Amino acid sequence: MPHALVVGGLGVVGQGLVRHIAGRPGWRVTALSRRAPPAPSPARFIPVDLLDPADAEVKLADLSDVSHVFFAAYAERPSPAEEVAPNLAMLETVVRRIERTSASLAHVSLMQGTKAYGTHLGPFKTPARETDPRHMPPNFYYDQEDFLRAASRAAGWTWSALRPRTVYGYAAGSPMSMTAVIGVYAAISKELGLPLRFPGTPGGYRAIQQAVDTDLLAEAALWAATEPACAGEIFNVTNGGLFRWEHLWPRIAEWFGLPCGPVQTLRLAEVMADKAPLWARMTAAHGLKPLAYRDLVSWRFGDFQWHADYDSLVETTKIRRFGFHAIVDDEEMMLRQMAGLRADRVIP
């Protein structure tokens, strides 16, 4: 029986991986996270601090039959340079310990992102291809990738890496989610009697964007991890379509029953910082789950996405050529995920 180890199992990407792989016949799933899951899960969860070697040594000791590692953990730090050491250390800790304890290890799947092309630095060559040269480091993706390339050559396992565009999905306690940003921003706008105004820049409203559903991303990750031709390969992943917020925003406003207002550029990290008391009142009035406002949404993440006034596109020919053809409609995904937040009593 194949045994998947999902590292970062409570994040948006990690929860998608757990759901998808656990639903596949014959697969067993263990997940690592810094905290225990807030609800029952189809995976066995091991709370562990991967930056504490002693804790990791004890907690991972009995993982003797892991066949596939899916690495989706991320340690945020104030600067790119400061992110390198902890994120590389977590990957090295997991791989080296699983190498020692599990003779079954066959593949390591690394979750990267389009920061590999410099999306966080400003405009970049579009559409970005997997063969494009790296930007000027630091970038912890490069260090992780180089480690896997070198380690796999000396071992019997293979690796692959995925570079998704912006991932959409929701995971409780994982605030870096555009799904949560949209849902909570719209809910607060409605509570205050405001139209749904796009809070990014005019350029961001018109720029061409891509997205990927966390469930499609999980499907792609498992495919790449089990398809022999994908060994040692990197793949861009998207839903398959393109969109501009200026066309999608009115549909989101309509779904919430709000008029669609004009662009009003805001720094959400600043203007939404005082909304915790309002959210507490909304939680009580609408019977929402009692989630801490600070853990609900990252407004800084929303600012980063919506203030980028340049096209953010990647080429996905390679993954199609290798045999992965799943697609998701961007508008359907966003409205479905808003409905999911409402059904889960995250938003009213």
C-alpha positions in Angstrom: 0.0 0.0 0.0 1.5 3.4 -1.0 2.0 5.7 2.0 2.0 9.5 1.5 3.6 11.8 3.9 2.1 15.3 3.5 4.4 18.0 5.1 2.4 21.1 6.0 -0.8 19.2 6.2 -2.9 22.0 7.6 -2.2 24.6 5.0 -4.4 25.4 2.0 -2.2 23.2 -0.2 -1.6 20.6 2.4 -5.3 20.1 3.2 -6.0 19.7 -0.5 -3.3 17.0 -0.8 -4.7 15.2 2.3 -8.2 15.2 0.9 -7.3 14.1 -2.6 -4.7 11.4 -1.7 -6.8 9.9 1.1 -9.7 9.6 -1.3 -7.7 7.5 -3.7 -8.1 3.7 -3.4 -5.2 2.0 -1.6 -3.5 5.1 -0.3 -2.6 5.8 3.3 -1.9 9.3 4.4 0.2 10.7 7.3 0.5 14.5 7.7 2.9 16.7 9.6 2.0 20.1 11.0 3.0 22.4 13.8 -0.5 22.0 15.4 -3.1 19.4 15.8 -6.0 19.4 13.2 -9.0 21.4 14.3 -11.4 18.7 13.0 -11.4 15.0 12.2 -9.2 14.2 9.2 -8.7 11.1 6.9 -5.0 11.4 7.7 -3.0 10.5 10.7 -1.6 13.8 11.9 1.7 14.2 13.7 2.2 17.6 15.4 6.0 18.4 15.0 8.4 21.3 14.9 10.6 20.5 12.0 13.0 23.3 13.0 13.6 21.4 16.2 15.9 18.5 15.3 15.3 16.7 18.6 11.5 16.9 18.2 11.6 15.8 14.6 13.9 12.8 15.5 11.4 11.5 18.0 8.2 12.3 16.1 9.3 10.8 12.7 11.0 7.7 14.1 8.2 5.3 13.4 7.6 6.4 9.8 9.1 3.2 8.4 7.0 2.7 5.2 6.6 6.1 3.6 6.7 5.8 -0.2 5.9 9.4 -1.2 6.7 12.7 0.4 4.6 15.8 -0.5 6.4 18.8 0.8 4.1 21.9 1.2 5.4 23.5 4.4 6.4 27.1 4.6 8.1 29.1 7.3 7.5 32.8 6.7 10.2 35.3 7.6 10.6 39.1 7.2 12.9 38.9 4.1 13.7 36.4 1.3 17.2 36.0 2.7 15.9 35.0 6.1 13.5 32.5 4.5 16.3 30.4 3.0 17.7 28.7 6.1 14.5 27.5 7.8 12.7 26.4 4.7 15.7 24.4 3.5 16.2 23.0 6.9 12.6 21.7 7.1 13.0 19.9 3.8 16.4 18.4 4.7 15.1 17.2 8.0 12.1 15.4 6.5 14.0 13.8 3.6 17.0 12.7 5.6 15.0 11.1 8.4 12.6 9.4 6.0 15.6 8.1 4.0 16.9 6.5 7.2 13.6 5.1 8.4 11.8 4.1 5.2 13.3 1.8 2.6 10.1 2.3 0.6 10.8 6.0 -0.3 10.2 6.4 -4.0 9.4 10.0 -4.7 9.6 13.5 -3.1 7.2 16.1 -4.5 8.1 19.7 -3.8 5.5 22.5 -3.9 7.1 25.7 -5.2 5.2 28.6 -6.8 5.7 31.4 -9.4 7.9 33.3 -7.0 10.5 31.1 -8.8 10.0 33.5 -11.7 10.1 36.6 -9.6 6.4 37.4 -9.3 7.1 39.0 -5.9 9.8 41.3 -7.3 7.7 43.0 -10.0 7.0 42.5 -13.7 8.6 39.4 -15.2 8.8 37.6 -18.5 5.4 36.2 -19.5 4.3 33.6 -20.1 6.9 32.1 -17.8 8.3 28.7 -18.7 9.9 26.1 -16.6 13.1 26.5 -18.5 13.4 30.3 -17.8 16.6 31.3 -16.0 16.4 32.0 -12.3 16.2 35.5 -11.0 18.9 36.9 -8.7 18.7 35.0 -5.4 17.9 34.7 -2.6 15.0 32.4 -3.2 14.5 29.4 -0.9 12.8 27.5 -3.8 16.2 27.3 -5.5 18.0 26.0 -2.4 15.3 23.3 -1.9 15.4 22.3 -5.5 19.2 22.1 -5.6 19.1 19.9 -2.5 16.6 17.5 -4.0 18.6 17.3 -7.3 21.8 16.4 -5.4 20.2 14.1 -2.8 18.2 12.1 -5.3 21.3 11.4 -7.4 22.8 9.5 -4.5 19.6 7.7 -3.6 17.0 5.4 -5.1 14.2 7.9 -5.1 13.1 10.6 -7.6 11.6 14.0 -7.3 9.3 16.5 -9.0 8.3 20.1 -8.4 5.1 22.1 -9.1 4.8 25.8 -9.7 1.2 26.8 -9.3 -0.2 30.3 -9.9 -2.2 31.7 -7.1 -3.7 28.8 -5.1 -7.4 29.2 -4.2 -8.8 27.2 -1.3 -9.6 27.6 2.4 -8.0 26.0 5.5 -8.9 27.0 9.0 -5.9 28.7 10.7 -4.1 29.2 7.5 -4.7 32.9 6.6 -2.6 33.1 3.4 -5.7 32.4 1.3 -7.2 34.6 -1.4 -10.4 32.7 -0.9 -10.5 33.9 2.7 -9.5 37.4 1.6 -12.3 37.7 -0.9 -14.9 36.2 1.4 -14.1 38.2 4.5 -13.7 41.4 2.7 -17.0 41.0 0.9 -18.8 40.0 4.1 -17.5 43.1 6.0 -18.4 45.3 3.1 -21.9 44.0 3.2 -22.1 44.3 7.0 -21.1 48.0 6.7 -23.6 48.7 3.8 -20.8 49.3 1.3 -20.7 48.3 -2.4 -18.0 45.7 -3.2 -15.2 47.9 -4.4 -12.0 46.3 -5.7 -9.3 47.4 -3.2 -6.3 46.9 -5.5 -4.8 49.1 -8.1 -6.5 50.0 -11.5 -3.7 48.1 -13.2 -4.3 45.1 -11.0 -8.0 45.2 -11.9 -7.2 45.0 -15.6 -4.1 42.7 -15.6 -4.5 39.2 -16.9 -4.4 36.6 -14.1 -4.3 32.8 -13.6 -5.4 30.7 -10.6 -5.4 27.1 -9.5 -7.9 25.3 -7.3 -6.3 23.5 -4.4 -8.1 20.3 -5.4 -6.8 20.4 -9.0 -3.3 21.2 -7.6 -3.4 18.1 -5.4 -4.5 16.0 -8.4 -1.6 17.3 -10.4 0.9 16.6 -7.5 -0.2 13.0 -7.1 -0.1 12.5 -10.9 3.5 13.9 -11.2 4.6 11.8 -8.2 3.4 8.6 -9.7 4.0 9.1 -13.4 7.6 7.8 -14.1 8.1 10.2 -17.0 7.8 13.1 -14.5 10.8 12.2 -12.5 13.2 15.1 -12.1 10.7 17.5 -13.9 9.2 20.9 -12.9 5.6 21.8 -14.0 3.7 25.0 -14.0 0.1 24.4 -12.9 -3.1 26.5 -13.4 -6.8 25.9 -13.8 -6.3 26.2 -17.5 -7.9 29.6 -18.1 -7.3 33.3 -17.9 -9.2 36.1 -16.2 -9.2 39.8 -15.3 -10.7 41.0 -12.0 -12.6 43.7 -13.9 -14.7 40.9 -15.4 -14.9 38.5 -12.4 -15.4 41.1 -9.7 -19.0 42.0 -10.7 -19.9 38.3 -10.5 -18.5 38.0 -7.0 -20.5 41.1 -6.0 -23.6 39.7 -7.5 -23.1 36.4 -5.5 -22.9 38.4 -2.3 -25.9 40.5 -3.2 -23.9 43.7 -3.4 -23.6 46.4 -5.9 -20.2 46.4 -7.7 -18.4 49.6 -6.9 -15.5 51.3 -8.7 -11.9 50.6 -7.9 -10.8 52.1 -4.6 -7.2 51.4 -3.9 -6.6 50.5 -0.3 -3.9 49.0 1.8 -6.0 46.3 3.4 -3.3 45.5 6.0 -4.0 49.0 7.3 -7.7 49.6 6.8 -8.8 46.2 7.9 -6.5 46.1 11.0 -9.2 47.5 13.3 -12.0 45.2 12.2 -11.6 42.5 14.8 -14.3 43.9 17.1 -16.7 44.2 14.1 -15.9 40.6 13.1 -16.6 39.4 16.7 -20.0 41.1 16.5 -20.7 39.5 13.1 -19.7 36.1 14.5 -22.2 36.4 17.3 -25.0 37.9 15.2 -24.7 35.4 12.3 -23.7 32.2 14.2 -20.3 31.9 12.6 -17.5 29.7 13.8 -15.6 31.5 16.6 -12.4 31.9 14.6 -9.7 34.4 15.7 -9.7 37.3 13.3 -5.9 37.3 13.2 -5.9 33.7 12.1 -8.7 34.1 9.6 -7.2 36.2 6.8 -3.9 37.7 5.8 -4.7 41.2 4.4 -1.0 41.7 3.5 -1.4 38.7 1.2 -4.4 40.3 -0.4 -2.5 43.5 -0.9 0.4 41.6 -2.6 -2.0 40.0 -5.0 -4.2 42.9 -5.8 -1.6 45.6 -6.0 0.4 43.8 -8.7 -0.5 45.8 -11.8 1.2 43.6 -14.3 0.2 40.3 -16.1 1.0 37.2 -14.1 1.0 34.4 -16.6 2.8 31.0 -16.9 3.0 28.6 -19.8 1.3 25.2 -19.1 2.2 23.4 -22.4 4.7 21.2 -20.6 2.3 19.6 -18.1 -0.3 19.0 -20.9 2.4 17.4 -23.1 3.4 15.1 -20.3 -0.3 14.0 -19.9 -2.1 16.1 -17.3 -5.3 17.6 -18.7 -7.6 18.5 -15.8 -9.1 22.0 -15.9 -11.3 24.1 -13.6 -13.4 27.1 -14.6 -12.0 30.1 -12.6 -15.4 31.8 -12.0 -17.1 28.5 -11.0 -14.2 27.8 -8.6 -14.4 31.2 -6.8 -18.2 31.1 -6.4 -18.1 27.5 -5.3 -15.5 28.3 -2.7 -17.5 31.3 -1.4 -20.4 28.9 -1.0 -18.1 26.6 0.9 -17.1 29.3 3.3 -20.8 30.1 3.9 -21.7 26.4 4.4 -18.9 26.0 6.9 -20.1 29.1 8.8 -16.9 31.0 8.1 -18.8 33.9 6.5 -22.4 34.9 6.8 
